[in-house]
Amino acid sequence: MATHNIGRTEKAEMYLKAILLIGQESPPVTVTKVAEFMGVSAASASEMIKRMEQNGLVDTSGSDGIALTDQGATEARRLVRRMRLAERLLSDILKLPLPLIYDEACKLEHALSDVVEDRLVEVLGDPDTCPHGFPIPSAEGRVACPLTETMDDLEPGDEAQVISLPERDAPLLEYLTQHGIRPGVKVKVEEIAPFNGPMFLRIHDERKALSREALAEVRIQRLA
């Protein structure tokens, strides 16, 4: 899991982003999950979340974990939008390898002005998703993030299209992309080895054996 070397003025923004992404990927949002995302102790995360609640950015009073307020959600979506536009710049224009993109985009997201954001949208053609397959929030703050199945849910004979890959795990991304797993790729499950063995997939007419543990992080859409 990537950790963030961040300045004090950026720290609240990074926590907002963490809470938004955890809420989309693996709800409910807890202090433990936020601490892991940020690469800090649970005590540090708890203290920061308390300050954010005092500032009206989060609400911890509900039974479903830490929630963003309207103000917090607006700021978090703006940051995620800029991060994922920066990812597209790094991928589409600079041709940076996918496993390197997330950490580099995190360095850029705080520095993008409204003018640069608008120019990126124009140059990139107003993309809907980041290179990892996750949706880019709209300028108005809307974001569609349906919870899809993961590849390890499939059975022999099933066919599916890859929707998204785990963006923050560079070694896992390296493994998946080396085996041809990318957003948009179509796969067919040919065989699943017993006793937690690998899944045998057909990708671009090639048979590949991949770890089920790795494929559990790949979200897919089944094909009829």
N, C-alpha and C positions, 0 to 999 in steps of 0.2 A: 504494500500500500504506500502510495506516495505521501511524503510529508511536505509541509510548506514552510519555506524560509520567508517569513512575511514581516513587514514593518508594522509598527503599532497602529498606524492609521488604517491599515488594511485588514486588521485582525477581525473586526466585527463583520466585515463583508465576507470574509472567508468562512466564518461561522454560519452566516446566513445561507451561503451557498451549500455548506455541508448539510444543514438541516433540510433545505429544499431537495437536494439530491437523495439523501437517505430516505426522506418521505416518499419519493417516487420509486426508489429501488427496493427498499427493504423496511417498510414501516412495521411497527411504530418507531419514531425517533426517540432514542434514549441518550442519556449522558455518555454511557459507555460507547455507543456507536459514534457519537460526535467526537469523542476523544480519540477513538481509533482513526477516524477520517482525518483529523487534524494532526495526528502524531504527537499528542500531548497527554498528560495524566488526566485521570477522571476528575481529580480535584481542580485542576486548572480549567477544564471544560465546564465544570459545574459553576465555578466562580464567574466565568465569562457569561454563561447563560443567565445567571442572576442579574448581572449588569445590563444585559440586553433586554431582560424582562422589565427592568426599571425604566429603560428607555423606550418601551412600547413596541419592541421589535418581535418578541416571542411571548407565548403564553404557556405556562407549565401547569395550569390549574386543572386541565382536562384529564380524563382517564385514558386518552389515546396517545400519551407521550407529549413531547415538546412540539408545539405548533407555531407556525409563523402568524403574526398578525397581518392585517391588510398592508400596513406600511412595510413590515418585514418581508412579506411575499413580493411586493413590488420591487424592492431593492434587490432581493435575491434573484428574481427573474431577469432584471436588467444585467446583473453581473454574469449570470449563466449565458445570456444572449451574447454578451461581448466575448466571453471565453470561447463559445462555440463558433462565433464568427472568426475569432483569432485562429482557432483550430483549422477552419476551412482555408484561411490564408496560408497557414503553414503547410497544409496538405496539397491544396489545389494549385497554388502559385509557387511556393518554395519547394514543393515536392519532398518534404521531410517525411521520413519513415513513420508509419503509424504508431509504433511503440514510444516514440519520442515526443509526440505532439502534445499530449495533455500537460506535461510538466512545463513545456515551453509556453503554451497558451496561458497557463496560470501566471506567468511572469508578465504577460502583456495585458491581461484583462482589466487591471486597475488603471492602466495608462491610456486607454482608449477614450477619446472625447466623443461628444455627440457628432461632431463633424466627421471624424475618422470612422465612426460606426456607420454613418450614412454612406460614406464613400465605399466602405467595405461591402455593404449590401449591394451597391451598384456594380462594383467590379466583380463580385462573386455571383451575381445573378439571383440575389435574394434566396439563398438555399433554405430548405426546410429542415435539414438534419445536419449534424456534425459528421466528421469522417468515421466516427465509431457507430453511427446510426441513431443517435439520440436526437430528439426534436430540439430545434432552436426556438426559444420563446419569441413570439411576435413582438413588434415594436410596441403594441398595446398591452403586452404582458400575458397574452393567452399562450398556453402551452398544452399540447395534446401528448399525453404519455401513457398510452394503454399498457397495462401489464400483460405481457405475452408469455407464452410458454418458453421453457428452455430446452435445449437440444437433447438433454438426457431424459426428457419426458417421452421421446419418440420410441417406437417399436420397430422391429424389422419389417421392411416394406413401406414404411412411412416416408413421405417426401415433404420437404419444407424449404423455406427461404430464410436465410439469415437476416435478422432485423438489426441487431446491435451486438457489440462486443464490449467487454469491461474496459472502460477508458483509463482507469487509474492504475492498472496492474501491468506494467511494462513487460516483465518476463512472460506473463501469460499471453499478452498480445503478440509477443515475438513467437511464441510456440504456435498459437492459432494461425497467424498470418503465414508462417512458414509452411503450414499444412493446407493453405488455400482457403481458410475460413475468414471471410470478410463480409461486411454488409452487402446484401443483394445477391450473394452466391446461393445457388440451389443445391441441395444435398439429398441423397437417398440413403436410408439406413439399410444395409444389407445383412448385417449380423451383429449381435451383441454377445461378447464372450461372457461366460459365467463367472461367478465369484468376483464380481466387481472388475472384470477384465475390460479391455478396450471396446469401443464401438467401431465397427467397420463401416465406413461411409463411401459412397460413390460421389466424387466431386470432379466435374469436367471430364468424365469418362475415366477417371483414375480411382483406384481403390486405396483408401487410406485408413489406417488404424489410429484412433485418437483416444486420449484419456477421457473417461466419463467425468472425472472430477473437473477437468478443464472445460468440457462441453456444458457443464452445469451452469457456467457463467455466460453462455451464448443464448441470447433470446431469439426466437424464431417464430415464423408464421407457417402453419401447416398448409400444404397444397393439396387440393382435391385430387 
